[in-house]
Every structure is written in structure tokens, then in C-alpha cells.
């Protein structure tokens, strides 16, 4: 148990509460930072995730993005359409199945992907600064375990 001073009152708190609160603060800070950085690139979080997905899975379809993001087919198609309008993606009828359009990054989309990768590397450096390699490995194991705990609950 920990005690903290808040508005001149001593408050006793469970370490589990404090730890879960810190994790939530970290999550919120990362999300806010990501949204701020993506706004500078004129992207939403879903559009950034789509760019990463289509870079890793060229010639995929909006239906594949739907599954990856866990959104409706209409939402995935709307994301792709907005990104086509921004000249970040291009679509063409699939040579294997005319019912589907395959999606690929344009040259501008590839450039934006590279910019995102640089920004992510820079952010990772800031986030993990002053944390040793051994502690990073421990942190990775602990985060993986907590995510597994949530998936299995």
C-alpha cells in the first residue's frame, strides 16, 4: 500500500490501482501524441493504420483491411476511398476476382509511409530513452503478459 499527499490530505492507495492508473496515463499520452503527429500528416489513426496495412500487404482488398482493423466493410471502403482521394492509395480490379479491387500505395503513399516510420522510430527513442536493453526486454514481457491477461479474461 502507498500513501500520497493530495490537497494536504494523506491518501492510502493500493499499488495495483496506482500501477493500472499509470498504464492508463501512458496509453492516453501515447494516443494523444500519435493523434497530434498524424494530424500534422493530415491523417486519421485509421488512415495511418490502413497505410501501414497496405504497405505490409500489397494487393490486398478493403475486405482485408476490414478484418485487420475490426471495422465494417463500409467503414473500410470509406477509409480507402478517402485515401484514394488524397492520392495515397490506388485501386484496380483484382485479376483473380473481378468482385474485388486490390489496393496499393502510390508513390506519395510510400513517401508518407517512410515519414511515419521515421516519426515512429523517433518516438520510440524518446519513449524508451534511459531504459536499458535488459529493462526493455522485461517491459516487453510484462506488457505482453498484461495484454494476454486481458484477452483471456
DSSP file (Angstrom, degrees, kcal/mol; ACC not computed):
  #  RESIDUE AA STRUCTURE BP1 BP2  ACC     N-H-->O    O-->H-N    N-H-->O    O-->H-N    TCO  KAPPA ALPHA  PHI   PSI    X-CA   Y-CA   Z-CA
    1    1 A X              0   0    0      0, 0.0     2,-0.3     0, 0.0    13,-0.2   0.000 360.0 360.0 360.0 143.2    0.0    0.0    0.0
    2    2 A X  E     -A   13   0A   0     11,-3.4    11,-3.9     2,-0.0     2,-0.4  -0.860 360.0-148.8-118.5 153.9    1.2    3.5   -0.8
    3    3 A X  E     -A   12   0A   0     -2,-0.3     2,-0.3     9,-0.3     9,-0.2  -0.979  14.9-174.8-122.2 142.7    0.2    6.8    0.6
    4    4 A X  E     -A   11   0A   0      7,-2.8     7,-3.2    -2,-0.4     2,-0.6  -0.921  26.3-121.0-129.7 156.8    0.2   10.1   -1.3
    5    5 A X  E     +A   10   0A   0     -2,-0.3     2,-0.4     5,-0.2     5,-0.2  -0.886  34.6 172.5 -99.7 119.6   -0.4   13.7   -0.3
    6    6 A X  E >  S-A    9   0A   0      3,-3.0     3,-1.2    -2,-0.6    -2,-0.0  -0.974  70.9 -19.0-132.1 117.0   -3.3   15.2   -2.2
    7    7 A X  T 3  S-     0   0    0     -2,-0.4    -1,-0.1     1,-0.3     3,-0.1   0.920 127.6 -52.9  50.8  49.3   -4.6   18.7   -1.3
    8    8 A X  T 3  S+     0   0    0      1,-0.2     2,-0.4    -3,-0.0    -1,-0.3   0.682 117.8 112.7  61.8  21.4   -2.9   18.4    2.1
    9    9 A X  E <   -A    6   0A   0     -3,-1.2    -3,-3.0     2,-0.0     2,-0.5  -0.976  67.1-128.9-122.3 138.5   -4.6   15.0    2.8
   10   10 A X  E     -A    5   0A   0     -2,-0.4     2,-0.5    -5,-0.2    -5,-0.2  -0.742  28.0-169.4 -84.0 125.9   -2.8   11.7    3.1
   11   11 A X  E     -A    4   0A   0     -7,-3.2    -7,-2.8    -2,-0.5     2,-0.5  -0.970  13.0-144.1-120.5 130.1   -4.5    9.2    0.9
   12   12 A X  E     -A    3   0A   0     -2,-0.5     2,-0.4    -9,-0.2    -9,-0.3  -0.794  24.1-178.3 -93.4 131.7   -3.7    5.5    1.0
   13   13 A X  E     -A    2   0A   0    -11,-3.9   -11,-3.4    -2,-0.5     2,-0.2  -0.970  28.8-114.9-133.0 146.0   -3.8    3.7   -2.3
   14   14 A X     >  -     0   0    0     -2,-0.4     4,-2.1   -13,-0.2     3,-0.2  -0.533  24.1-129.2 -73.5 141.9   -3.2    0.1   -3.4
   15   15 A X  H  > S+     0   0    0      1,-0.2     4,-2.7    -2,-0.2     5,-0.2   0.829 108.8  59.7 -62.9 -31.0   -0.2   -0.4   -5.6
   16   16 A X  H  > S+     0   0    0      2,-0.2     4,-2.6     1,-0.2    -1,-0.2   0.919 106.2  47.2 -62.6 -43.1   -2.4   -2.2   -8.2
   17   17 A X  H  > S+     0   0    0      2,-0.2     4,-2.5    -3,-0.2    -2,-0.2   0.935 113.0  48.1 -62.9 -46.8   -4.5    0.9   -8.6
   18   18 A X  H  X S+     0   0    0     -4,-2.1     4,-2.4     1,-0.2    -2,-0.2   0.924 113.4  47.7 -61.7 -44.8   -1.5    3.2   -8.9
   19   19 A X  H  X S+     0   0    0     -4,-2.7     4,-2.3     2,-0.2    -1,-0.2   0.932 112.9  47.1 -63.3 -46.4    0.1    0.8  -11.5
   20   20 A X  H  X S+     0   0    0     -4,-2.6     4,-2.0     1,-0.2    -1,-0.2   0.873 112.1  51.8 -65.1 -34.6   -3.1    0.5  -13.5
   21   21 A X  H  X S+     0   0    0     -4,-2.5     4,-2.4    -5,-0.2    -1,-0.2   0.907 109.1  49.8 -65.8 -42.3   -3.6    4.2  -13.4
   22   22 A X  H  X S+     0   0    0     -4,-2.4     4,-2.5     2,-0.2    -2,-0.2   0.890 109.7  51.3 -63.7 -39.6    0.0    4.8  -14.7
   23   23 A X  H  X S+     0   0    0     -4,-2.3     4,-2.6     2,-0.2    -1,-0.2   0.915 110.5  48.9 -63.2 -42.2   -0.6    2.4  -17.5
   24   24 A X  H  X S+     0   0    0     -4,-2.0     4,-2.6     2,-0.2    -2,-0.2   0.906 110.7  50.2 -64.1 -41.5   -3.8    4.2  -18.5
   25   25 A X  H  X S+     0   0    0     -4,-2.4     4,-2.5     2,-0.2    -2,-0.2   0.906 110.9  49.6 -62.1 -41.8   -1.9    7.6  -18.4
   26   26 A X  H  X S+     0   0    0     -4,-2.5     4,-2.6     2,-0.2    -2,-0.2   0.930 111.2  49.1 -62.1 -46.1    0.8    6.1  -20.6
   27   27 A X  H  X S+     0   0    0     -4,-2.6     4,-2.5     1,-0.2    -2,-0.2   0.925 112.6  47.4 -59.4 -46.5   -1.8    4.8  -23.0
   28   28 A X  H  X S+     0   0    0     -4,-2.6     4,-2.7     1,-0.2    -1,-0.2   0.903 112.3  49.8 -62.8 -41.7   -3.6    8.2  -23.2
   29   29 A X  H  X S+     0   0    0     -4,-2.5     4,-2.5     2,-0.2    -2,-0.2   0.912 111.6  47.9 -64.7 -43.1   -0.3   10.1  -23.6
   30   30 A X  H  X S+     0   0    0     -4,-2.6     4,-2.7     2,-0.2    -2,-0.2   0.921 113.1  48.6 -63.3 -43.9    0.8    7.8  -26.5
   31   31 A X  H  X S+     0   0    0     -4,-2.5     4,-2.7    -5,-0.2    -2,-0.2   0.922 112.4  47.9 -63.0 -44.7   -2.6    8.1  -28.2
   32   32 A X  H  X S+     0   0    0     -4,-2.7     4,-2.3     2,-0.2    -1,-0.2   0.913 113.4  47.9 -62.3 -42.9   -2.6   11.9  -27.8
   33   33 A X  H  X S+     0   0    0     -4,-2.5     4,-2.6     2,-0.2    -2,-0.2   0.921 112.6  48.9 -63.9 -44.2    1.0   12.1  -29.2
   34   34 A X  H  X S+     0   0    0     -4,-2.7     4,-2.8     1,-0.2     5,-0.2   0.932 112.0  48.3 -61.7 -46.5    0.1    9.8  -32.1
   35   35 A X  H  X S+     0   0    0     -4,-2.7     4,-2.1     1,-0.2    -1,-0.2   0.894 112.2  49.4 -62.4 -39.7   -3.0   11.8  -33.0
   36   36 A X  H  X S+     0   0    0     -4,-2.3     4,-1.3    -5,-0.2    -1,-0.2   0.928 113.6  45.7 -64.2 -45.1   -1.0   15.1  -32.8
   37   37 A X  H  X S+     0   0    0     -4,-2.6     4,-0.8     1,-0.2    -2,-0.2   0.894 113.4  49.3 -65.6 -40.0    1.7   13.7  -35.1
   38   38 A X  H ><>S+     0   0    0     -4,-2.8     5,-2.3     1,-0.2     3,-0.6   0.850 103.8  59.7 -68.9 -33.7   -0.8   12.2  -37.5
   39   39 A X  H ><5S+     0   0    0     -4,-2.1     3,-1.4     1,-0.3    -1,-0.2   0.888 100.7  55.7 -60.8 -37.9   -2.7   15.5  -37.7
   40   40 A X  H 3<5S+     0   0    0     -4,-1.3    -1,-0.3     1,-0.3    -2,-0.2   0.795 109.6  46.8 -62.6 -27.9    0.5   17.1  -39.0
   41   41 A X  T <<5S-     0   0    0     -4,-0.8    -1,-0.3    -3,-0.6    -2,-0.2   0.365 116.7-116.7 -93.8   3.7    0.5   14.5  -41.8
   42   42 A X  T < 5S+     0   0    0     -3,-1.4     2,-0.3    -4,-0.3    -3,-0.2   0.891  73.9 126.0  60.8  42.9   -3.2   15.1  -42.5
   43   43 A X      < -     0   0    0     -5,-2.3    -1,-0.2    -8,-0.1     2,-0.2  -0.945  54.6-138.0-128.3 149.9   -4.1   11.5  -41.5
   44   44 A X     >  -     0   0    0     -2,-0.3     4,-2.4    -3,-0.1     5,-0.2  -0.562  37.0-105.4 -90.8 168.5   -6.5    9.9  -39.0
   45   45 A X  H  > S+     0   0    0      1,-0.2     4,-2.5     2,-0.2     5,-0.2   0.911 122.9  50.6 -61.7 -41.9   -5.4    7.0  -36.9
   46   46 A X  H  > S+     0   0    0      1,-0.2     4,-2.2     2,-0.2    -1,-0.2   0.889 110.1  49.9 -63.8 -38.5   -7.5    4.6  -39.1
   47   47 A X  H  > S+     0   0    0      2,-0.2     4,-2.4     1,-0.2    -1,-0.2   0.901 110.7  49.5 -66.8 -39.7   -5.9    6.0  -42.2
   48   48 A X  H  X S+     0   0    0     -4,-2.4     4,-2.3     2,-0.2    -2,-0.2   0.922 111.5  48.8 -63.6 -43.1   -2.4    5.6  -40.8
   49   49 A X  H  X S+     0   0    0     -4,-2.5     4,-2.4     1,-0.2    -2,-0.2   0.876 110.9  51.1 -63.9 -36.6   -3.2    2.0  -39.8
   50   50 A X  H  X S+     0   0    0     -4,-2.2     4,-3.0     2,-0.2     5,-0.3   0.903 108.3  51.7 -66.1 -40.9   -4.5    1.4  -43.4
   51   51 A X  H  X S+     0   0    0     -4,-2.4     4,-1.7     1,-0.2    -2,-0.2   0.928 112.0  46.2 -61.6 -44.6   -1.3    2.9  -44.8
   52   52 A X  H  X S+     0   0    0     -4,-2.3     4,-2.0     2,-0.2    -1,-0.2   0.908 113.9  49.7 -62.9 -42.0    0.7    0.5  -42.7
   53   53 A X  H  X S+     0   0    0     -4,-2.4     4,-2.1     1,-0.2    -2,-0.2   0.947 112.1  45.0 -63.7 -50.0   -1.5   -2.4  -43.6
   54   54 A X  H  < S+     0   0    0     -4,-3.0    51,-0.3     1,-0.2    -1,-0.2   0.770 111.2  54.5 -71.4 -23.4   -1.4   -1.9  -47.3
   55   55 A X  H  < S+     0   0    0     -4,-1.7     3,-0.5    -5,-0.3    -1,-0.2   0.920 115.1  39.6 -69.0 -43.0    2.3   -1.3  -47.2
   56   56 A X  H  < S+     0   0    0     -4,-2.0    -2,-0.2     1,-0.2     2,-0.2   0.755 127.2  35.4 -76.1 -24.8    2.8   -4.7  -45.5
   57   57 A X  S >< S-     0   0    0     -4,-2.1     3,-1.1    -5,-0.2    -1,-0.2  -0.588  79.9-171.1-130.7  69.4    0.1   -6.4  -47.6
   58   58 A X  T 3  S+     0   0    0     -3,-0.5    46,-0.2     1,-0.2    -3,-0.1  -0.249  72.0  26.4 -62.2 151.8    0.2   -5.0  -51.1
   59   59 A X  T 3  S+     0   0    0     44,-1.3    -1,-0.2     1,-0.2    45,-0.2   0.675  90.3 138.0  68.4  18.8   -2.6   -6.1  -53.5
   60   60 A X  E <   -B  103   0B   0     -3,-1.1    43,-3.1    43,-0.7     2,-0.2  -0.363  47.3-124.6 -82.3 173.2   -5.0   -6.6  -50.6
   61   61 A X  E >>  -B  102   0B   0     41,-0.2     4,-1.7    -2,-0.1     3,-0.8  -0.697  24.8-103.2-115.3 168.2   -8.6   -5.5  -50.7
   62   62 A X  H 3> S+     0   0    0     39,-0.5     4,-2.5     1,-0.2     5,-0.1   0.835 121.6  62.5 -58.2 -32.3  -10.7   -3.3  -48.5
   63   63 A X  H 3> S+     0   0    0      1,-0.2     4,-1.7     2,-0.2    -1,-0.2   0.863 102.1  50.1 -62.1 -35.2  -12.3   -6.5  -47.1
   64   64 A X  H <> S+     0   0    0     -3,-0.8     4,-2.3     2,-0.2    -1,-0.2   0.894 109.6  50.3 -68.8 -39.7   -8.8   -7.5  -45.8
   65   65 A X  H  X S+     0   0    0     -4,-1.7     4,-3.1     2,-0.2     5,-0.3   0.899 105.7  57.8 -63.3 -40.3   -8.5   -4.1  -44.2
   66   66 A X  H  X>S+     0   0    0     -4,-2.5     4,-1.8     1,-0.2     5,-1.4   0.927 109.6  43.7 -53.4 -49.0  -11.9   -4.6  -42.6
   67   67 A X  H  <5S+     0   0    0     -4,-1.7    -1,-0.2     2,-0.2    -2,-0.2   0.913 114.4  50.0 -65.0 -43.5  -10.7   -7.8  -40.9
   68   68 A X  H  <5S+     0   0    0     -4,-2.3    -2,-0.2     1,-0.2    -1,-0.2   0.917 119.7  34.9 -63.2 -45.5   -7.4   -6.2  -39.9
   69   69 A X  H  <5S-     0   0    0     -4,-3.1    -1,-0.2    -5,-0.1    -2,-0.2   0.672 102.9-126.9 -84.8 -17.4   -9.0   -3.1  -38.3
   70   70 A X  T  <5 +     0   0    0     -4,-1.8     2,-0.2    -5,-0.3    -3,-0.2   0.875  65.8 128.1  71.5  37.1  -12.1   -4.8  -37.0
   71   71 A X      < -     0   0    0     -5,-1.4    -1,-0.2    -6,-0.2    -2,-0.1  -0.642  65.4 -82.8-115.3 174.6  -14.4   -2.3  -38.7
   72   72 A X     >  -     0   0    0     -2,-0.2     4,-2.3     1,-0.1     5,-0.2  -0.322  38.5-112.9 -72.8 162.2  -17.4   -2.7  -41.0
   73   73 A X  H  > S+     0   0    0      1,-0.2     4,-2.6     2,-0.2     5,-0.2   0.893 119.1  53.7 -62.1 -39.2  -16.9   -3.3  -44.7
   74   74 A X  H  > S+     0   0    0      2,-0.2     4,-2.3     1,-0.2    -1,-0.2   0.900 108.3  49.3 -62.7 -40.8  -18.4    0.1  -45.4
   75   75 A X  H  > S+     0   0    0      2,-0.2     4,-2.3     1,-0.2    -2,-0.2   0.919 111.4  48.9 -65.1 -43.1  -16.0    1.8  -43.0
   76   76 A X  H  X S+     0   0    0     -4,-2.3     4,-2.4     1,-0.2    -2,-0.2   0.919 111.9  48.9 -62.8 -43.3  -13.0    0.1  -44.6
   77   77 A X  H  X S+     0   0    0     -4,-2.6     4,-2.8     1,-0.2    -1,-0.2   0.891 110.4  51.5 -63.3 -38.6  -14.2    1.1  -48.1
   78   78 A X  H  X S+     0   0    0     -4,-2.3     4,-2.5     2,-0.2    -1,-0.2   0.896 109.1  50.3 -65.7 -40.2  -14.7    4.7  -46.9
   79   79 A X  H  X S+     0   0    0     -4,-2.3     4,-2.0     2,-0.2    -2,-0.2   0.947 113.1  46.0 -60.9 -48.4  -11.2    4.8  -45.5
   80   80 A X  H  X S+     0   0    0     -4,-2.4     4,-2.3     1,-0.2    -2,-0.2   0.922 111.9  51.6 -61.1 -44.7   -9.8    3.5  -48.8
   81   81 A X  H  X S+     0   0    0     -4,-2.8     4,-2.3     1,-0.2    -1,-0.2   0.917 109.7  48.7 -60.8 -44.5  -11.9    6.0  -50.8
   82   82 A X  H  X S+     0   0    0     -4,-2.5     4,-1.1     1,-0.2    -1,-0.2   0.887 112.7  48.8 -62.5 -37.8  -10.7    9.0  -48.7
   83   83 A X  H  <>S+     0   0    0     -4,-2.0     5,-2.8     2,-0.2     6,-1.1   0.824 108.7  52.4 -74.4 -30.4   -7.1    7.8  -49.1
   84   84 A X  H ><5S+     0   0    0     -4,-2.3     3,-1.7     4,-0.2    -2,-0.2   0.914 108.1  52.4 -64.9 -42.8   -7.5    7.4  -52.9
   85   85 A X  H 3<5S+     0   0    0     -4,-2.3    -2,-0.2     1,-0.3    -1,-0.2   0.779 107.8  51.3 -64.0 -26.5   -8.9   11.0  -53.0
   86   86 A X  T 3<5S-     0   0    0     -4,-1.1    -1,-0.3    -5,-0.2    -2,-0.2   0.403 116.3-118.6 -87.4   1.5   -5.7   12.1  -51.1
   87   87 A X  T < 5S+     0   0    0     -3,-1.7    22,-0.4     2,-0.2    21,-0.3   0.775  85.4 114.6  65.1  29.1   -3.6   10.2  -53.8
   88   88 A X  S   <S+     0   0    0     -5,-2.8    18,-2.2    20,-0.2     2,-0.3   0.722  76.0  29.6 -96.2 -27.2   -2.1    7.9  -51.1
   89   89 A X  E     -C  105   0B   0     -6,-1.1     2,-0.3    16,-0.3    16,-0.2  -0.897  63.2-157.9-129.1 157.8   -3.7    4.7  -52.5
   90   90 A X  E     -C  104   0B   0     14,-2.6    14,-2.4    -2,-0.3     2,-0.3  -0.980   9.7-155.5-132.1 149.5   -4.8    3.4  -55.8
   91   91 A X  E     +C  103   0B   0     -2,-0.3     2,-0.3    12,-0.2    12,-0.2  -0.907  13.1 172.9-123.1 152.7   -7.3    0.7  -56.6
   92   92 A X  E     -C  102   0B   0     10,-1.7    10,-3.1    -2,-0.3     2,-0.1  -0.982  43.7 -86.2-151.3 156.1   -7.8   -1.7  -59.5
   93   93 A X  E     -C  101   0B   0     -2,-0.3     8,-0.3     8,-0.3     5,-0.1  -0.412  53.5-107.1 -64.6 134.0  -10.0   -4.6  -60.2
   94   94 A X        -     0   0    0      6,-3.2     6,-0.1     3,-0.5    -1,-0.1  -0.379  15.0-144.2 -63.9 133.7   -8.4   -7.8  -59.0
   95   95 A X  S    S+     0   0    0      1,-0.2     3,-0.2    -2,-0.1    -1,-0.2   0.694 101.8  47.8 -70.1 -16.3   -7.0  -10.1  -61.7
   96   96 A X  S    S+     0   0    0      1,-0.3     2,-0.3     4,-0.1    -1,-0.2   0.752 126.9  15.1 -94.4 -28.3   -8.2  -13.1  -59.6
   97   97 A X    >   -     0   0    0      3,-0.2     3,-2.2     1,-0.1    -3,-0.5  -0.846  59.7-155.3-153.5 108.7  -11.7  -12.0  -58.8
   98   98 A X  T 3  S+     0   0    0     -2,-0.3    -1,-0.1     1,-0.3    -3,-0.1   0.603  91.3  70.9 -64.2 -11.2  -13.5   -9.2  -60.5
   99   99 A X  T 3  S+     0   0    0     -6,-0.1     2,-0.3     2,-0.0    -1,-0.3   0.677  96.3  62.4 -76.7 -16.1  -15.7   -8.6  -57.5
  100  100 A X    <   -     0   0    0     -3,-2.2    -6,-3.2    -6,-0.1     2,-0.5  -0.808  68.4-146.9-114.3 150.4  -12.7   -7.2  -55.6
  101  101 A X  E     - C   0  93B   0     -2,-0.3   -39,-0.5    -8,-0.3    -8,-0.3  -0.958  19.6-138.5-109.8 131.8  -10.5   -4.2  -56.0
  102  102 A X  E     -BC  61  92B   0    -10,-3.1   -10,-1.7    -2,-0.5     2,-0.4  -0.629  15.8-143.6 -86.8 151.4   -6.9   -4.5  -54.9
  103  103 A X  E     +BC  60  91B   0    -43,-3.1   -44,-1.3    -2,-0.3   -43,-0.7  -0.941  21.5 171.6-120.3 133.7   -5.3   -1.6  -53.1
  104  104 A X  E     - C   0  90B   0    -14,-2.4   -14,-2.6    -2,-0.4     2,-0.2  -0.963  35.3-103.8-136.4 156.5   -1.7   -0.4  -53.4
  105  105 A X  E     - C   0  89B   0     -2,-0.3   -16,-0.3   -51,-0.3     2,-0.1  -0.550  31.5-136.7 -76.1 142.1    0.2    2.6  -52.2
  106  106 A X     >  -     0   0    0    -18,-2.2     4,-2.5    -2,-0.2     5,-0.2  -0.329  35.4 -95.0 -82.3 176.3    1.0    5.4  -54.6
  107  107 A X  H  > S+     0   0    0      1,-0.2     4,-2.2     2,-0.2     5,-0.1   0.906 131.3  50.2 -59.6 -40.6    4.4    7.0  -54.7
  108  108 A X  H  > S+     0   0    0    -21,-0.3     4,-2.2     1,-0.2    -1,-0.2   0.882 109.1  51.6 -65.2 -37.9    3.0    9.7  -52.4
  109  109 A X  H  > S+     0   0    0    -22,-0.4     4,-2.3     2,-0.2    -2,-0.2   0.891 108.8  50.6 -64.4 -40.1    1.6    7.0  -50.1
  110  110 A X  H  X S+     0   0    0     -4,-2.5     4,-2.3     2,-0.2    -2,-0.2   0.902 109.6  50.8 -64.3 -41.1    5.1    5.3  -49.9
  111  111 A X  H  X S+     0   0    0     -4,-2.2     4,-2.2     1,-0.2    -2,-0.2   0.923 111.3  47.7 -61.7 -44.1    6.7    8.7  -49.1
  112  112 A X  H  X S+     0   0    0     -4,-2.2     4,-2.6     1,-0.2    -1,-0.2   0.882 108.9  54.6 -65.3 -37.7    4.2    9.2  -46.3
  113  113 A X  H  X S+     0   0    0     -4,-2.3     4,-2.3     2,-0.2    -1,-0.2   0.933 108.3  49.1 -59.0 -46.5    4.8    5.7  -45.0
  114  114 A X  H  X S+     0   0    0     -4,-2.3     4,-2.2     2,-0.2    -2,-0.2   0.898 110.4  50.8 -61.7 -40.9    8.5    6.4  -44.8
  115  115 A X  H  X S+     0   0    0     -4,-2.2     4,-2.6     1,-0.2    -1,-0.2   0.921 109.8  50.3 -61.9 -43.9    7.8    9.6  -42.9
  116  116 A X  H  X S+     0   0    0     -4,-2.6     4,-2.6     1,-0.2    -2,-0.2   0.899 108.7  52.3 -61.1 -40.5    5.6    7.7  -40.5
  117  117 A X  H  X S+     0   0    0     -4,-2.3     4,-2.3     2,-0.2    -1,-0.2   0.912 110.1  48.1 -63.1 -42.7    8.3    5.1  -39.9
  118  118 A X  H  X S+     0   0    0     -4,-2.2     4,-2.5     2,-0.2    -2,-0.2   0.930 112.7  48.5 -62.8 -44.8   10.9    7.9  -39.1
  119  119 A X  H  X S+     0   0    0     -4,-2.6     4,-2.6     1,-0.2    -2,-0.2   0.898 111.2  50.4 -62.1 -40.4    8.4    9.5  -36.7
  120  120 A X  H  X S+     0   0    0     -4,-2.6     4,-2.7     2,-0.2    -1,-0.2   0.907 110.6  49.0 -65.0 -42.3    7.7    6.2  -35.0
  121  121 A X  H  X S+     0   0    0     -4,-2.3     4,-2.1     2,-0.2    -2,-0.2   0.922 112.2  48.8 -62.8 -44.0   11.4    5.5  -34.6
  122  122 A X  H  X S+     0   0    0     -4,-2.5     4,-2.0     2,-0.2    -2,-0.2   0.919 112.8  47.5 -62.0 -43.8   11.9    8.9  -33.1
  123  123 A X  H  X S+     0   0    0     -4,-2.6     4,-3.2     1,-0.2    -2,-0.2   0.907 110.1  52.6 -65.0 -41.7    9.0    8.5  -30.8
  124  124 A X  H  X S+     0   0    0     -4,-2.7     4,-2.2     1,-0.2    -1,-0.2   0.883 107.6  52.4 -60.3 -38.7   10.2    5.1  -29.7
  125  125 A X  H  < S+     0   0    0     -4,-2.1     4,-0.5     2,-0.2    -1,-0.2   0.916 113.1  43.6 -63.3 -42.7   13.6    6.6  -29.0
  126  126 A X  H >< S+     0   0    0     -4,-2.0     3,-0.8     1,-0.2    -2,-0.2   0.931 114.0  50.8 -66.6 -45.8   12.0    9.2  -26.7
  127  127 A X  H 3< S+     0   0    0     -4,-3.2    -2,-0.2     1,-0.2    -1,-0.2   0.875 119.8  34.4 -60.3 -40.3    9.7    6.7  -25.1
  128  128 A X  T >< S+     0   0    0     -4,-2.2     3,-1.7    -5,-0.2    -1,-0.2   0.291  84.2 135.1-103.6   9.5   12.4    4.2  -24.2
  129  129 A X  T <  S+     0   0    0     -3,-0.8     3,-0.1    -4,-0.5    -3,-0.1  -0.307  75.1  15.8 -58.5 140.9   15.2    6.7  -23.5
  130  130 A X  T 3  S+     0   0    0      1,-0.2     2,-0.5     0, 0.0    -1,-0.3   0.648  97.5 117.7  67.4  17.9   17.2    5.9  -20.3
  131  131 A X    <   -     0   0    0     -3,-1.7    -1,-0.2     4,-0.0     5,-0.1  -0.972  64.0-128.7-114.3 121.5   15.8    2.3  -20.2
  132  132 A X     >  -     0   0    0     -2,-0.5     4,-2.4     1,-0.1     5,-0.2  -0.125  21.2-109.7 -65.3 162.8   18.4   -0.4  -20.6
  133  133 A X  H  > S+     0   0    0      1,-0.2     4,-2.1     2,-0.2     5,-0.1   0.892 120.7  51.1 -59.7 -40.9   18.1   -3.2  -23.1
  134  134 A X  H  > S+     0   0    0      1,-0.2     4,-2.1     2,-0.2    -1,-0.2   0.914 110.7  47.7 -64.6 -42.3   17.5   -5.7  -20.3
  135  135 A X  H  > S+     0   0    0      2,-0.2     4,-2.9     1,-0.2    -2,-0.2   0.854 108.9  55.0 -67.6 -33.5   14.8   -3.5  -18.8
  136  136 A X  H  X S+     0   0    0     -4,-2.4     4,-2.6     2,-0.2    -1,-0.2   0.908 107.8  49.4 -63.7 -41.1   13.2   -3.1  -22.3
  137  137 A X  H  X S+     0   0    0     -4,-2.1     4,-2.2     2,-0.2    -2,-0.2   0.913 112.7  47.2 -62.8 -42.3   13.1   -6.9  -22.6
  138  138 A X  H  X S+     0   0    0     -4,-2.1     4,-2.5     2,-0.2    -2,-0.2   0.922 111.6  50.6 -64.3 -44.1   11.5   -7.1  -19.2
  139  139 A X  H  X S+     0   0    0     -4,-2.9     4,-2.8     1,-0.2     5,-0.2   0.912 109.6  51.0 -60.0 -43.8    9.0   -4.4  -20.1
  140  140 A X  H  X S+     0   0    0     -4,-2.6     4,-2.5     1,-0.2    -1,-0.2   0.926 111.1  48.0 -59.8 -45.5    8.1   -6.2  -23.3
  141  141 A X  H  X S+     0   0    0     -4,-2.2     4,-2.2     1,-0.2    -2,-0.2   0.906 113.5  47.4 -62.7 -41.8    7.5   -9.4  -21.4
  142  142 A X  H  X S+     0   0    0     -4,-2.5     4,-2.4     2,-0.2    -2,-0.2   0.908 112.9  47.4 -68.5 -42.1    5.3   -7.7  -18.8
  143  143 A X  H  X S+     0   0    0     -4,-2.8     4,-2.5     2,-0.2     5,-0.2   0.919 111.8  51.3 -64.9 -42.3    3.3   -5.8  -21.4
  144  144 A X  H  X S+     0   0    0     -4,-2.5     4,-2.3    -5,-0.2    -2,-0.2   0.915 110.9  48.8 -59.3 -43.3    2.8   -9.0  -23.4
  145  145 A X  H  X S+     0   0    0     -4,-2.2     4,-2.5     2,-0.2    -2,-0.2   0.908 110.5  49.7 -64.7 -42.1    1.6  -10.8  -20.2
  146  146 A X  H  X S+     0   0    0     -4,-2.4     4,-2.0     2,-0.2    -1,-0.2   0.897 111.0  49.5 -66.3 -38.1   -0.8   -8.0  -19.3
  147  147 A X  H  X S+     0   0    0     -4,-2.5     4,-2.3     2,-0.2    -1,-0.2   0.911 111.2  49.7 -64.6 -41.2   -2.3   -8.0  -22.8
  148  148 A X  H  X S+     0   0    0     -4,-2.3     4,-2.2     1,-0.2    -2,-0.2   0.898 107.6  55.0 -62.2 -40.3   -2.7  -11.8  -22.6
  149  149 A X  H  < S+     0   0    0     -4,-2.5     4,-0.4     1,-0.2    -1,-0.2   0.916 110.1  45.9 -58.6 -43.2   -4.4  -11.4  -19.3
  150  150 A X  H >< S+     0   0    0     -4,-2.0     3,-0.8     1,-0.2    -1,-0.2   0.889 111.7  51.0 -68.6 -38.8   -6.9   -9.0  -20.8
  151  151 A X  H 3< S+     0   0    0     -4,-2.3    -1,-0.2     1,-0.2    -2,-0.2   0.859 114.0  44.9 -64.8 -34.8   -7.5  -11.3  -23.8
  152  152 A X  T 3<        0   0    0     -4,-2.2    -1,-0.2     1,-0.2    -2,-0.2   0.400 360.0 360.0 -92.6   2.4   -8.1  -14.3  -21.6
  153  153 A X    <         0   0    0     -3,-0.8    -1,-0.2    -4,-0.4    -2,-0.1   0.479 360.0 360.0 -92.7 360.0  -10.4  -12.6  -19.1
